[in-house]
Amino acid sequence: MKEILKRYLAYLFRWQLSTPILSLVLIWLATLNKWVAVIIANLIGGLIFFWVDRWIFKDTPLAPLWEIREKINCSDCGKECRGFRVVKTANYDRSIDKEPEFRCEQCSKNKLQELEKRGIKL
């Protein structure tokens, strides 16, 4: 919830910044037809604020993304079973791991505790 509030406040601030910037563009284009001026101002605003919005709304998962596979060999204990792995969290990303490590349920719990000790929030 805290992350969403920060994003929302940043978005509101960005929204307020767009008003004076686009007003300056409209003043600069005042000699044109008003519809043409508004269209050009909106295009310029889109060119600028697309990047700001992309930064504000960057993809950060709110909950861990898990991958589960059947019949794996646990990378820790070697047992054949259903395998689990955390793929992505707020500050942990193994989404393009070429050799993912799957663990049985118990070893998965142990790995989560290890990650939390290292400061990785899940």
Biopython code that builds the backbone (N, CA, C, O; Angstrom):
import numpy as np
from Bio.PDB.StructureBuilder import StructureBuilder

atoms = [
    (1, "MET", "N", (0.830, -1.202, 0.000)),
    (1, "MET", "CA", (0.000, 0.000, 0.000)),
    (1, "MET", "C", (0.868, 1.257, 0.000)),
    (1, "MET", "O", (0.541, 2.242, -0.663)),
    (2, "LYS", "N", (1.970, 1.222, 0.743)),
    (2, "LYS", "CA", (2.864, 2.366, 0.825)),
    (2, "LYS", "C", (3.452, 2.702, -0.548)),
    (2, "LYS", "O", (3.572, 3.873, -0.907)),
    (3, "GLU", "N", (3.817, 1.669, -1.312)),
    (3, "GLU", "CA", (4.383, 1.860, -2.655)),
    (3, "GLU", "C", (3.355, 2.500, -3.586)),
    (3, "GLU", "O", (3.699, 3.376, -4.379)),
    (4, "ILE", "N", (2.120, 2.076, -3.495)),
    (4, "ILE", "CA", (1.070, 2.640, -4.351)),
    (4, "ILE", "C", (0.839, 4.113, -4.014)),
    (4, "ILE", "O", (0.651, 4.935, -4.911)),
    (5, "LEU", "N", (0.852, 4.442, -2.732)),
    (5, "LEU", "CA", (0.661, 5.831, -2.321)),
    (5, "LEU", "C", (1.799, 6.711, -2.850)),
    (5, "LEU", "O", (1.560, 7.830, -3.303)),
    (6, "LYS", "N", (3.032, 6.205, -2.793)),
    (6, "LYS", "CA", (4.171, 6.969, -3.322)),
    (6, "LYS", "C", (4.014, 7.206, -4.820)),
    (6, "LYS", "O", (4.274, 8.304, -5.313)),
    (7, "ARG", "N", (3.592, 6.181, -5.532)),
    (7, "ARG", "CA", (3.392, 6.320, -6.971)),
    (7, "ARG", "C", (2.277, 7.322, -7.276)),
    (7, "ARG", "O", (2.386, 8.127, -8.200)),
    (8, "TYR", "N", (1.219, 7.258, -6.496)),
    (8, "TYR", "CA", (0.082, 8.143, -6.714)),
    (8, "TYR", "C", (0.493, 9.606, -6.479)),
    (8, "TYR", "O", (0.141, 10.489, -7.260)),
    (9, "LEU", "N", (1.234, 9.847, -5.405)),
    (9, "LEU", "CA", (1.688, 11.214, -5.124)),
    (9, "LEU", "C", (2.644, 11.714, -6.208)),
    (9, "LEU", "O", (2.571, 12.877, -6.603)),
    (10, "ALA", "N", (3.539, 10.847, -6.692)),
    (10, "ALA", "CA", (4.434, 11.228, -7.784)),
    (10, "ALA", "C", (3.632, 11.542, -9.041)),
    (10, "ALA", "O", (3.948, 12.490, -9.760)),
    (11, "TYR", "N", (2.601, 10.754, -9.308)),
    (11, "TYR", "CA", (1.756, 10.981, -10.476)),
    (11, "TYR", "C", (1.020, 12.314, -10.354)),
    (11, "TYR", "O", (0.937, 13.058, -11.331)),
    (12, "LEU", "N", (0.485, 12.629, -9.180)),
    (12, "LEU", "CA", (-0.202, 13.909, -8.987)),
    (12, "LEU", "C", (0.753, 15.081, -9.187)),
    (12, "LEU", "O", (0.379, 16.090, -9.784)),
    (13, "PHE", "N", (1.983, 14.954, -8.692)),
    (13, "PHE", "CA", (2.991, 15.990, -8.877)),
    (13, "PHE", "C", (3.303, 16.153, -10.372)),
    (13, "PHE", "O", (3.398, 17.272, -10.875)),
    (14, "ARG", "N", (3.460, 15.027, -11.068)),
    (14, "ARG", "CA", (3.726, 15.050, -12.505)),
    (14, "ARG", "C", (2.572, 15.717, -13.246)),
    (14, "ARG", "O", (2.791, 16.480, -14.187)),
    (15, "TRP", "N", (1.369, 15.434, -12.830)),
    (15, "TRP", "CA", (0.189, 16.011, -13.468)),
    (15, "TRP", "C", (0.206, 17.533, -13.327)),
    (15, "TRP", "O", (-0.129, 18.252, -14.268)),
    (16, "GLN", "N", (0.598, 18.015, -12.154)),
    (16, "GLN", "CA", (0.671, 19.460, -11.934)),
    (16, "GLN", "C", (1.771, 20.096, -12.788)),
    (16, "GLN", "O", (1.620, 21.223, -13.257)),
    (17, "LEU", "N", (2.876, 19.375, -12.989)),
    (17, "LEU", "CA", (3.953, 19.893, -13.835)),
    (17, "LEU", "C", (3.526, 20.030, -15.284)),
    (17, "LEU", "O", (4.016, 20.908, -15.995)),
    (18, "SER", "N", (2.625, 19.180, -15.726)),
    (18, "SER", "CA", (2.218, 19.220, -17.132)),
    (18, "SER", "C", (1.458, 20.504, -17.465)),
    (18, "SER", "O", (1.523, 20.974, -18.600)),
    (19, "THR", "N", (0.747, 21.072, -16.510)),
    (19, "THR", "CA", (-0.062, 22.267, -16.794)),
    (19, "THR", "C", (0.796, 23.449, -17.238)),
    (19, "THR", "O", (0.544, 23.995, -18.313)),
    (20, "PRO", "N", (1.807, 23.875, -16.459)),
    (20, "PRO", "CA", (2.590, 25.035, -16.935)),
    (20, "PRO", "C", (3.388, 24.725, -18.205)),
    (20, "PRO", "O", (3.552, 25.596, -19.059)),
    (21, "ILE", "N", (3.879, 23.503, -18.333)),
    (21, "ILE", "CA", (4.655, 23.157, -19.530)),
    (21, "ILE", "C", (3.773, 23.225, -20.768)),
    (21, "ILE", "O", (4.159, 23.817, -21.776)),
    (22, "LEU", "N", (2.594, 22.623, -20.698)),
    (22, "LEU", "CA", (1.702, 22.644, -21.857)),
    (22, "LEU", "C", (1.116, 24.039, -22.097)),
    (22, "LEU", "O", (0.808, 24.386, -23.237)),
    (23, "SER", "N", (0.960, 24.834, -21.049)),
    (23, "SER", "CA", (0.497, 26.220, -21.228)),
    (23, "SER", "C", (1.514, 27.024, -22.021)),
    (23, "SER", "O", (1.155, 27.806, -22.901)),
    (24, "LEU", "N", (2.800, 26.822, -21.699)),
    (24, "LEU", "CA", (3.849, 27.516, -22.459)),
    (24, "LEU", "C", (3.824, 27.114, -23.932)),
    (24, "LEU", "O", (4.003, 27.954, -24.814)),
    (25, "VAL", "N", (3.605, 25.851, -24.188)),
    (25, "VAL", "CA", (3.525, 25.378, -25.579)),
    (25, "VAL", "C", (2.320, 26.023, -26.276)),
    (25, "VAL", "O", (2.423, 26.443, -27.428)),
    (26, "LEU", "N", (1.194, 26.099, -25.586)),
    (26, "LEU", "CA", (0.006, 26.711, -26.193)),
    (26, "LEU", "C", (0.212, 28.200, -26.447)),
    (26, "LEU", "O", (-0.247, 28.719, -27.464)),
    (27, "ILE", "N", (0.890, 28.891, -25.543)),
    (27, "ILE", "CA", (1.186, 30.313, -25.768)),
    (27, "ILE", "C", (2.088, 30.461, -26.995)),
    (27, "ILE", "O", (1.888, 31.351, -27.822)),
    (28, "TRP", "N", (3.076, 29.580, -27.099)),
    (28, "TRP", "CA", (4.014, 29.599, -28.222)),
    (28, "TRP", "C", (3.282, 29.340, -29.540)),
    (28, "TRP", "O", (3.656, 29.884, -30.579)),
    (29, "LEU", "N", (2.241, 28.510, -29.495)),
    (29, "LEU", "CA", (1.486, 28.153, -30.705)),
    (29, "LEU", "C", (0.220, 28.997, -30.881)),
    (29, "LEU", "O", (-0.661, 28.623, -31.655)),
    (30, "ALA", "N", (0.115, 30.118, -30.183)),
    (30, "ALA", "CA", (-1.115, 30.921, -30.175)),
    (30, "ALA", "C", (-1.512, 31.439, -31.556)),
    (30, "ALA", "O", (-2.683, 31.735, -31.792)),
    (31, "THR", "N", (-0.568, 31.547, -32.449)),
    (31, "THR", "CA", (-0.897, 32.079, -33.782)),
    (31, "THR", "C", (-1.574, 31.032, -34.667)),
    (31, "THR", "O", (-2.118, 31.373, -35.717)),
    (32, "LEU", "N", (-1.546, 29.765, -34.258)),
    (32, "LEU", "CA", (-2.181, 28.702, -35.034)),
    (32, "LEU", "C", (-3.662, 28.573, -34.681)),
    (32, "LEU", "O", (-4.132, 29.170, -33.713)),
    (33, "ASN", "N", (-4.372, 27.808, -35.454)),
    (33, "ASN", "CA", (-5.741, 27.432, -35.125)),
    (33, "ASN", "C", (-5.721, 26.769, -33.745)),
    (33, "ASN", "O", (-4.813, 25.993, -33.448)),
    (34, "LYS", "N", (-6.717, 27.067, -32.899)),
    (34, "LYS", "CA", (-6.674, 26.546, -31.525)),
    (34, "LYS", "C", (-6.708, 25.026, -31.454)),
    (34, "LYS", "O", (-6.106, 24.444, -30.552)),
    (35, "TRP", "N", (-7.407, 24.359, -32.396)),
    (35, "TRP", "CA", (-7.447, 22.893, -32.381)),
    (35, "TRP", "C", (-6.088, 22.301, -32.766)),
    (35, "TRP", "O", (-5.641, 21.314, -32.183)),
    (36, "VAL", "N", (-5.461, 22.903, -33.727)),
    (36, "VAL", "CA", (-4.129, 22.449, -34.138)),
    (36, "VAL", "C", (-3.140, 22.656, -32.984)),
    (36, "VAL", "O", (-2.306, 21.792, -32.714)),
    (37, "ALA", "N", (-3.239, 23.800, -32.311)),
    (37, "ALA", "CA", (-2.351, 24.100, -31.188)),
    (37, "ALA", "C", (-2.524, 23.085, -30.053)),
    (37, "ALA", "O", (-1.543, 22.633, -29.463)),
    (38, "VAL", "N", (-3.767, 22.735, -29.757)),
    (38, "VAL", "CA", (-4.037, 21.762, -28.689)),
    (38, "VAL", "C", (-3.500, 20.386, -29.071)),
    (38, "VAL", "O", (-2.920, 19.694, -28.234)),
    (39, "ILE", "N", (-3.688, 19.990, -30.314)),
    (39, "ILE", "CA", (-3.188, 18.690, -30.772)),
    (39, "ILE", "C", (-1.663, 18.649, -30.671)),
    (39, "ILE", "O", (-1.100, 17.676, -30.169)),
    (40, "ILE", "N", (-0.999, 19.696, -31.143)),
    (40, "ILE", "CA", (0.472, 19.740, -31.073)),
    (40, "ILE", "C", (0.943, 19.748, -29.616)),
    (40, "ILE", "O", (1.902, 19.058, -29.271)),
    (41, "ALA", "N", (0.268, 20.530, -28.757)),
    (41, "ALA", "CA", (0.642, 20.581, -27.336)),
    (41, "ALA", "C", (0.492, 19.211, -26.688)),
    (41, "ALA", "O", (1.346, 18.797, -25.903)),
    (42, "ASN", "N", (-0.587, 18.506, -27.013)),
    (42, "ASN", "CA", (-0.777, 17.167, -26.445)),
    (42, "ASN", "C", (0.267, 16.178, -26.957)),
    (42, "ASN", "O", (0.721, 15.315, -26.205)),
    (43, "LEU", "N", (0.645, 16.293, -28.209)),
    (43, "LEU", "CA", (1.707, 15.432, -28.739)),
    (43, "LEU", "C", (3.035, 15.703, -28.026)),
    (43, "LEU", "O", (3.755, 14.772, -27.664)),
    (44, "ILE", "N", (3.348, 16.970, -27.831)),
    (44, "ILE", "CA", (4.575, 17.320, -27.105)),
    (44, "ILE", "C", (4.501, 16.810, -25.665)),
    (44, "ILE", "O", (5.474, 16.264, -25.146)),
    (45, "GLY", "N", (3.349, 16.991, -25.027)),
    (45, "GLY", "CA", (3.164, 16.467, -23.664)),
    (45, "GLY", "C", (3.336, 14.964, -23.609)),
    (45, "GLY", "O", (3.955, 14.440, -22.683)),
    (46, "GLY", "N", (2.792, 14.265, -24.596)),
    (46, "GLY", "CA", (2.950, 12.810, -24.655)),
    (46, "GLY", "C", (4.399, 12.402, -24.814)),
    (46, "GLY", "O", (4.852, 11.443, -24.190)),
    (47, "LEU", "N", (5.137, 13.136, -25.658)),
    (47, "LEU", "CA", (6.564, 12.842, -25.848)),
    (47, "LEU", "C", (7.355, 13.019, -24.554)),
    (47, "LEU", "O", (8.274, 12.250, -24.273)),
    (48, "ILE", "N", (7.001, 14.021, -23.779)),
    (48, "ILE", "CA", (7.713, 14.281, -22.518)),
    (48, "ILE", "C", (7.248, 13.338, -21.420)),
    (48, "ILE", "O", (8.060, 12.657, -20.793)),
    (49, "PHE", "N", (5.946, 13.299, -21.189)),
    (49, "PHE", "CA", (5.431, 12.640, -19.991)),
    (49, "PHE", "C", (5.275, 11.136, -20.109)),
    (49, "PHE", "O", (5.051, 10.465, -19.102)),
    (50, "PHE", "N", (5.388, 10.587, -21.310)),
    (50, "PHE", "CA", (5.420, 9.130, -21.442)),
    (50, "PHE", "C", (6.568, 8.564, -20.612)),
    (50, "PHE", "O", (6.400, 7.574, -19.900)),
    (51, "TRP", "N", (7.731, 9.197, -20.707)),
    (51, "TRP", "CA", (8.923, 8.694, -20.012)),
    (51, "TRP", "C", (8.803, 8.890, -18.508)),
    (51, "TRP", "O", (9.246, 8.046, -17.728)),
    (52, "VAL", "N", (8.205, 10.002, -18.102)),
    (52, "VAL", "CA", (8.007, 10.235, -16.669)),
    (52, "VAL", "C", (7.018, 9.215, -16.112)),
    (52, "VAL", "O", (7.259, 8.632, -15.056)),
    (53, "ASP", "N", (5.916, 8.999, -16.809)),
    (53, "ASP", "CA", (4.926, 8.012, -16.359)),
    (53, "ASP", "C", (5.509, 6.600, -16.343)),
    (53, "ASP", "O", (5.218, 5.803, -15.451)),
    (54, "ARG", "N", (6.326, 6.311, -17.336)),
    (54, "ARG", "CA", (6.957, 4.984, -17.373)),
    (54, "ARG", "C", (7.832, 4.777, -16.143)),
    (54, "ARG", "O", (7.867, 3.683, -15.580)),
    (55, "TRP", "N", (8.536, 5.825, -15.725)),
    (55, "TRP", "CA", (9.368, 5.740, -14.523)),
    (55, "TRP", "C", (8.497, 5.604, -13.268)),
    (55, "TRP", "O", (8.800, 4.802, -12.384)),
    (56, "ILE", "N", (7.422, 6.384, -13.193)),
    (56, "ILE", "CA", (6.538, 6.336, -12.021)),
    (56, "ILE", "C", (5.897, 4.962, -11.889)),
    (56, "ILE", "O", (5.815, 4.419, -10.787)),
    (57, "PHE", "N", (5.446, 4.402, -12.991)),
    (57, "PHE", "CA", (4.698, 3.152, -12.954)),
    (57, "PHE", "C", (5.532, 1.944, -13.374)),
    (57, "PHE", "O", (5.015, 0.988, -13.951)),
    (58, "LYS", "N", (6.830, 2.004, -13.075)),
    (58, "LYS", "CA", (7.685, 0.862, -13.418)),
    (58, "LYS", "C", (7.160, -0.385, -12.728)),
    (58, "LYS", "O", (6.564, -0.325, -11.653)),
    (59, "ASP", "N", (7.397, -1.503, -13.370)),
    (59, "ASP", "CA", (6.845, -2.779, -12.909)),
    (59, "ASP", "C", (7.596, -3.290, -11.689)),
    (59, "ASP", "O", (8.732, -3.752, -11.797)),
    (60, "THR", "N", (6.961, -3.204, -10.534)),
    (60, "THR", "CA", (7.504, -3.830, -9.337)),
    (60, "THR", "C", (6.413, -4.709, -8.754)),
    (60, "THR", "O", (5.343, -4.218, -8.391)),
    (61, "PRO", "N", (6.671, -5.979, -8.662)),
    (61, "PRO", "CA", (5.632, -6.875, -8.160)),
    (61, "PRO", "C", (5.301, -6.579, -6.701)),
    (61, "PRO", "O", (6.188, -6.277, -5.902)),
    (62, "LEU", "N", (4.040, -6.668, -6.369)),
    (62, "LEU", "CA", (3.604, -6.444, -4.993)),
    (62, "LEU", "C", (3.655, -7.731, -4.184)),
    (62, "LEU", "O", (3.753, -7.690, -2.958)),
    (63, "ALA", "N", (3.591, -8.867, -4.857)),
    (63, "ALA", "CA", (3.670, -10.170, -4.190)),
    (63, "ALA", "C", (4.645, -11.032, -4.984)),
    (63, "ALA", "O", (4.818, -10.818, -6.184)),
    (64, "PRO", "N", (5.280, -11.997, -4.337)),
    (64, "PRO", "CA", (6.231, -12.842, -5.069)),
    (64, "PRO", "C", (5.566, -13.607, -6.207)),
    (64, "PRO", "O", (4.444, -14.097, -6.077)),
    (65, "LEU", "N", (6.278, -13.699, -7.317)),
    (65, "LEU", "CA", (5.838, -14.500, -8.449)),
    (65, "LEU", "C", (6.543, -15.846, -8.358)),
    (65, "LEU", "O", (7.772, -15.913, -8.337)),
    (66, "TRP", "N", (5.759, -16.913, -8.306)),
    (66, "TRP", "CA", (6.297, -18.270, -8.151)),
    (66, "TRP", "C", (6.141, -19.049, -9.441)),
    (66, "TRP", "O", (5.232, -18.792, -10.231)),
    (67, "GLU", "N", (7.037, -20.007, -9.649)),
    (67, "GLU", "CA", (6.895, -20.990, -10.721)),
    (67, "GLU", "C", (6.879, -22.357, -10.052)),
    (67, "GLU", "O", (7.685, -22.639, -9.166)),
    (68, "ILE", "N", (5.950, -23.201, -10.490)),
    (68, "ILE", "CA", (5.806, -24.544, -9.919)),
    (68, "ILE", "C", (5.867, -25.550, -11.061)),
    (68, "ILE", "O", (5.201, -25.382, -12.083)),
    (69, "ARG", "N", (6.660, -26.584, -10.885)),
    (69, "ARG", "CA", (6.755, -27.654, -11.895)),
    (69, "ARG", "C", (6.602, -29.006, -11.207)),
    (69, "ARG", "O", (6.985, -29.194, -10.052)),
    (70, "GLU", "N", (6.034, -29.930, -11.956)),
    (70, "GLU", "CA", (5.871, -31.296, -11.459)),
    (70, "GLU", "C", (7.126, -32.117, -11.775)),
    (70, "GLU", "O", (7.835, -31.853, -12.746)),
    (71, "LYS", "N", (7.373, -33.091, -10.950)),
    (71, "LYS", "CA", (8.439, -34.079, -11.151)),
    (71, "LYS", "C", (9.797, -33.447, -11.452)),
    (71, "LYS", "O", (10.345, -33.593, -12.545)),
    (72, "ILE", "N", (10.310, -32.758, -10.476)),
    (72, "ILE", "CA", (11.656, -32.193, -10.585)),
    (72, "ILE", "C", (12.531, -32.890, -9.557)),
    (72, "ILE", "O", (12.031, -33.565, -8.658)),
    (73, "ASN", "N", (13.807, -32.726, -9.692)),
    (73, "ASN", "CA", (14.731, -33.146, -8.647)),
    (73, "ASN", "C", (15.123, -31.894, -7.873)),
    (73, "ASN", "O", (15.662, -30.944, -8.441)),
    (74, "CYS", "N", (14.847, -31.903, -6.576)),
    (74, "CYS", "CA", (15.137, -30.754, -5.729)),
    (74, "CYS", "C", (16.625, -30.406, -5.840)),
    (74, "CYS", "O", (17.485, -31.278, -5.710)),
    (75, "SER", "N", (16.915, -29.135, -6.078)),
    (75, "SER", "CA", (18.310, -28.727, -6.247)),
    (75, "SER", "C", (19.102, -28.791, -4.941)),
    (75, "SER", "O", (20.332, -28.744, -4.959)),
    (76, "ASP", "N", (18.399, -28.898, -3.804)),
    (76, "ASP", "CA", (19.106, -28.992, -2.514)),
    (76, "ASP", "C", (19.212, -30.434, -2.014)),
    (76, "ASP", "O", (20.305, -30.916, -1.719)),
    (77, "CYS", "N", (18.066, -31.120, -1.921)),
    (77, "CYS", "CA", (18.095, -32.460, -1.330)),
    (77, "CYS", "C", (18.038, -33.593, -2.359)),
    (77, "CYS", "O", (18.275, -34.752, -2.016)),
    (78, "GLY", "N", (17.723, -33.264, -3.624)),
    (78, "GLY", "CA", (17.704, -34.265, -4.689)),
    (78, "GLY", "C", (16.432, -35.081, -4.801)),
    (78, "GLY", "O", (16.307, -35.897, -5.714)),
    (79, "LYS", "N", (15.483, -34.882, -3.897)),
    (79, "LYS", "CA", (14.242, -35.645, -3.904)),
    (79, "LYS", "C", (13.412, -35.314, -5.153)),
    (79, "LYS", "O", (13.335, -34.152, -5.552)),
    (80, "GLU", "N", (12.786, -36.336, -5.775)),
    (80, "GLU", "CA", (11.906, -36.101, -6.915)),
    (80, "GLU", "C", (10.524, -35.754, -6.381)),
    (80, "GLU", "O", (9.935, -36.516, -5.613)),
    (81, "CYS", "N", (10.009, -34.598, -6.795)),
    (81, "CYS", "CA", (8.726, -34.118, -6.272)),
    (81, "CYS", "C", (8.257, -32.917, -7.080)),
    (81, "CYS", "O", (8.836, -32.577, -8.112)),
    (82, "ARG", "N", (7.196, -32.281, -6.590)),
    (82, "ARG", "CA", (6.747, -31.010, -7.157)),
    (82, "ARG", "C", (7.773, -29.953, -6.729)),
    (82, "ARG", "O", (8.181, -29.903, -5.569)),
    (83, "GLY", "N", (8.185, -29.102, -7.699)),
    (83, "GLY", "CA", (9.224, -28.113, -7.408)),
    (83, "GLY", "C", (8.701, -26.699, -7.411)),
    (83, "GLY", "O", (7.782, -26.355, -8.154)),
    (84, "PHE", "N", (9.300, -25.887, -6.568)),
    (84, "PHE", "CA", (8.905, -24.491, -6.411)),
    (84, "PHE", "C", (10.137, -23.603, -6.571)),
    (84, "PHE", "O", (11.253, -23.988, -6.222)),
    (85, "ARG", "N", (9.904, -22.403, -7.108)),
    (85, "ARG", "CA", (10.966, -21.396, -7.106)),
    (85, "ARG", "C", (10.330, -20.019, -7.145)),
    (85, "ARG", "O", (9.306, -19.813, -7.796)),
    (86, "VAL", "N", (10.946, -19.076, -6.440)),
    (86, "VAL", "CA", (10.524, -17.683, -6.504)),
    (86, "VAL", "C", (11.172, -17.098, -7.752)),
    (86, "VAL", "O", (12.389, -17.167, -7.918)),
    (87, "VAL", "N", (10.360, -16.528, -8.619)),
    (87, "VAL", "CA", (10.862, -15.966, -9.863)),
    (87, "VAL", "C", (11.167, -14.481, -9.700)),
    (87, "VAL", "O", (12.212, -14.004, -10.141)),
    (88, "LYS", "N", (10.242, -13.748, -9.061)),
    (88, "LYS", "CA", (10.409, -12.303, -8.983)),
    (88, "LYS", "C", (9.715, -11.735, -7.757)),
    (88, "LYS", "O", (8.589, -12.112, -7.430)),
    (89, "THR", "N", (10.403, -10.822, -7.084)),
    (89, "THR", "CA", (9.811, -10.017, -6.010)),
    (89, "THR", "C", (10.291, -8.586, -6.218)),
    (89, "THR", "O", (10.890, -8.270, -7.246)),
    (90, "ALA", "N", (10.030, -7.731, -5.249)),
    (90, "ALA", "CA", (10.372, -6.314, -5.392)),
    (90, "ALA", "C", (11.864, -6.094, -5.656)),
    (90, "ALA", "O", (12.220, -5.233, -6.461)),
    (91, "ASN", "N", (12.732, -6.848, -5.003)),
    (91, "ASN", "CA", (14.169, -6.635, -5.210)),
    (91, "ASN", "C", (14.905, -7.946, -5.519)),
    (91, "ASN", "O", (16.044, -8.146, -5.095)),
    (92, "TYR", "N", (14.243, -8.823, -6.256)),
    (92, "TYR", "CA", (14.808, -10.128, -6.621)),
    (92, "TYR", "C", (14.179, -10.530, -7.946)),
    (92, "TYR", "O", (12.955, -10.600, -8.050)),
    (93, "ASP", "N", (15.004, -10.798, -8.970)),
    (93, "ASP", "CA", (14.453, -11.147, -10.280)),
    (93, "ASP", "C", (15.283, -12.250, -10.915)),
    (93, "ASP", "O", (16.449, -12.055, -11.258)),
    (94, "ARG", "N", (14.657, -13.416, -11.066)),
    (94, "ARG", "CA", (15.291, -14.549, -11.742)),
    (94, "ARG", "C", (14.425, -14.993, -12.929)),
    (94, "ARG", "O", (14.366, -16.175, -13.266)),
    (95, "SER", "N", (13.751, -14.008, -13.556)),
    (95, "SER", "CA", (12.812, -14.340, -14.635)),
    (95, "SER", "C", (13.510, -14.817, -15.907)),
    (95, "SER", "O", (12.891, -15.507, -16.717)),
    (96, "ILE", "N", (14.770, -14.471, -16.102)),
    (96, "ILE", "CA", (15.470, -14.929, -17.310)),
    (96, "ILE", "C", (16.599, -15.896, -16.958)),
    (96, "ILE", "O", (17.577, -16.020, -17.694)),
    (97, "ASP", "N", (16.449, -16.570, -15.833)),
    (97, "ASP", "CA", (17.435, -17.555, -15.387)),
    (97, "ASP", "C", (17.456, -18.722, -16.375)),
    (97, "ASP", "O", (16.431, -19.368, -16.593)),
    (98, "LYS", "N", (18.604, -18.990, -16.966)),
    (98, "LYS", "CA", (18.705, -20.057, -17.968)),
    (98, "LYS", "C", (18.655, -21.448, -17.340)),
    (98, "LYS", "O", (18.220, -22.404, -17.983)),
    (99, "GLU", "N", (19.094, -21.565, -16.096)),
    (99, "GLU", "CA", (19.057, -22.840, -15.393)),
    (99, "GLU", "C", (18.402, -22.640, -14.025)),
    (99, "GLU", "O", (19.087, -22.579, -13.004)),
    (100, "PRO", "N", (17.062, -22.539, -14.015)),
    (100, "PRO", "CA", (16.365, -22.276, -12.744)),
    (100, "PRO", "C", (16.506, -23.450, -11.776)),
    (100, "PRO", "O", (16.548, -24.611, -12.182)),
    (101, "GLU", "N", (16.577, -23.122, -10.501)),
    (101, "GLU", "CA", (16.682, -24.140, -9.454)),
    (101, "GLU", "C", (15.330, -24.295, -8.772)),
    (101, "GLU", "O", (14.802, -23.355, -8.178)),
    (102, "PHE", "N", (14.786, -25.496, -8.872)),
    (102, "PHE", "CA", (13.523, -25.813, -8.209)),
    (102, "PHE", "C", (13.816, -26.592, -6.949)),
    (102, "PHE", "O", (14.766, -27.372, -6.889)),
    (103, "ARG", "N", (12.987, -26.374, -5.940)),
    (103, "ARG", "CA", (13.172, -27.032, -4.651)),
    (103, "ARG", "C", (11.866, -27.670, -4.196)),
    (103, "ARG", "O", (10.774, -27.238, -4.565)),
    (104, "CYS", "N", (12.017, -28.726, -3.373)),
    (104, "CYS", "CA", (10.832, -29.324, -2.758)),
    (104, "CYS", "C", (10.248, -28.314, -1.777)),
    (104, "CYS", "O", (10.841, -27.265, -1.526)),
    (105, "GLU", "N", (9.098, -28.633, -1.232)),
    (105, "GLU", "CA", (8.420, -27.684, -0.351)),
    (105, "GLU", "C", (9.276, -27.291, 0.852)),
    (105, "GLU", "O", (9.383, -26.109, 1.178)),
    (106, "GLN", "N", (9.881, -28.271, 1.507)),
    (106, "GLN", "CA", (10.684, -27.972, 2.699)),
    (106, "GLN", "C", (11.929, -27.146, 2.350)),
    (106, "GLN", "O", (12.231, -26.159, 3.021)),
    (107, "CYS", "N", (12.644, -27.550, 1.306)),
    (107, "CYS", "CA", (13.841, -26.806, 0.909)),
    (107, "CYS", "C", (13.484, -25.402, 0.421)),
    (107, "CYS", "O", (14.270, -24.467, 0.576)),
    (108, "SER", "N", (12.283, -25.256, -0.176)),
    (108, "SER", "CA", (11.804, -23.946, -0.598)),
    (108, "SER", "C", (11.616, -23.024, 0.605)),
    (108, "SER", "O", (11.994, -21.853, 0.566)),
    (109, "LYS", "N", (11.033, -23.560, 1.664)),
    (109, "LYS", "CA", (10.849, -22.770, 2.887)),
    (109, "LYS", "C", (12.202, -22.356, 3.454)),
    (109, "LYS", "O", (12.371, -21.222, 3.901)),
    (110, "ASN", "N", (13.159, -23.271, 3.434)),
    (110, "ASN", "CA", (14.503, -22.952, 3.927)),
    (110, "ASN", "C", (15.141, -21.843, 3.086)),
    (110, "ASN", "O", (15.765, -20.930, 3.626)),
    (111, "LYS", "N", (14.981, -21.926, 1.768)),
    (111, "LYS", "CA", (15.537, -20.919, 0.863)),
    (111, "LYS", "C", (14.901, -19.558, 1.111)),
    (111, "LYS", "O", (15.592, -18.540, 1.086)),
    (112, "LEU", "N", (13.586, -19.528, 1.351)),
    (112, "LEU", "CA", (12.911, -18.263, 1.639)),
    (112, "LEU", "C", (13.472, -17.619, 2.900)),
    (112, "LEU", "O", (13.688, -16.407, 2.942)),
    (113, "GLN", "N", (13.707, -18.433, 3.926)),
    (113, "GLN", "CA", (14.284, -17.904, 5.162)),
    (113, "GLN", "C", (15.677, -17.334, 4.901)),
    (113, "GLN", "O", (16.042, -16.292, 5.445)),
    (114, "GLU", "N", (16.452, -18.028, 4.062)),
    (114, "GLU", "CA", (17.793, -17.554, 3.716)),
    (114, "GLU", "C", (17.738, -16.219, 2.973)),
    (114, "GLU", "O", (18.525, -15.315, 3.253)),
    (115, "LEU", "N", (16.804, -16.102, 2.024)),
    (115, "LEU", "CA", (16.659, -14.859, 1.276)),
    (115, "LEU", "C", (16.250, -13.706, 2.188)),
    (115, "LEU", "O", (16.757, -12.592, 2.049)),
    (116, "GLU", "N", (15.338, -13.969, 3.116)),
    (116, "GLU", "CA", (14.894, -12.937, 4.044)),
    (116, "GLU", "C", (16.031, -12.482, 4.939)),
    (116, "GLU", "O", (16.118, -11.300, 5.272)),
    (117, "LYS", "N", (16.903, -13.396, 5.335)),
    (117, "LYS", "CA", (18.078, -13.030, 6.138)),
    (117, "LYS", "C", (19.036, -12.133, 5.355)),
    (117, "LYS", "O", (19.720, -11.286, 5.929)),
    (118, "ARG", "N", (19.072, -12.333, 4.027)),
    (118, "ARG", "CA", (19.939, -11.505, 3.165)),
    (118, "ARG", "C", (19.301, -10.166, 2.823)),
    (118, "ARG", "O", (19.898, -9.355, 2.115)),
    (119, "GLY", "N", (18.091, -9.929, 3.322)),
    (119, "GLY", "CA", (17.435, -8.636, 3.115)),
    (119, "GLY", "C", (16.536, -8.579, 1.899)),
    (119, "GLY", "O", (16.102, -7.495, 1.509)),
    (120, "ILE", "N", (16.249, -9.707, 1.296)),
    (120, "ILE", "CA", (15.360, -9.739, 0.143)),
    (120, "ILE", "C", (13.928, -9.847, 0.667)),
    (120, "ILE", "O", (13.557, -10.835, 1.301)),
    (121, "LYS", "N", (13.136, -8.818, 0.392)),
    (121, "LYS", "CA", (11.770, -8.769, 0.906)),
    (121, "LYS", "C", (10.850, -9.602, 0.048)),
    (121, "LYS", "O", (10.828, -9.475, -1.176)),
    (122, "LEU", "N", (10.090, -10.457, 0.704)),
    (122, "LEU", "CA", (9.139, -11.317, -0.011)),
    (122, "LEU", "C", (7.729, -11.003, 0.409)),
    (122, "LEU", "O", (6.786, -11.624, -0.083)),
]
sb = StructureBuilder()
sb.init_structure("model")
sb.init_model(0)
sb.init_chain("A")
sb.init_seg("    ")
for serial, (resi, resn, name, xyz) in enumerate(atoms, 1):
    if name == "N":
        sb.init_residue(resn, " ", resi, " ")
    sb.init_atom(name, np.array(xyz, "f"), 0.0, 1.0, " ", f" {name:<3s}", serial, name[0])
structure = sb.get_structure()
